């Protein structure tokens, strides 16, 4: 499997705090059927893009060296989770933030209520710059729960939806569970990922959580959302 959304890279955000935790998260990931894990630390501060890239890449190198030493054959790939605000327009070149240097860009919005008037503009800006936006956990946004029409408008822009495995098993409440299950069943969500942050609850153990999936999610759904489509994402193929 391929997990395209994680906060496994140490000391970058609210995810893994140190290298030892990153290594354990990678070990768990590999032991749970994952071959490739994309490291997607939160990116908020557009004025410090170069610093962010430098810090991230330095830590990825350290993690790769540690994985080799520990004989954990998990492929770890660079990425980021881009926080969408009006500040997105300030940075000239966001190429380094894409998933593994592809055209695919993982994005998130605020989970709290906010004025949605610019949401479509943010996506259009990214599309104009030739990126293919992937929206992380659409099932978790207050603004989507309040406004289904906004979901339709975002989908009409061709935005790819990635739901969290946690949400599918009910860890983010029944509303997020119902919405994420429905999105996978109807093919609206094309990717499932861990969005892992820690070793306890928001962990990298995919198989453990897949065993708790509701029966309506089929093996074919899992294969599509955790293998086929993510494979195309990390190799920059159209989906
Ligand atoms: Fe995330």
Boltz pocket constraint, residues with backbone or C-beta under 6 A from the ligand:
constraints:
  - pocket:
      binder: B
      contacts: [[A, 5], [A, 6], [A, 7], [A, 40], [A, 81], [A, 136], [A, 195]]
      max_distance: 6.0
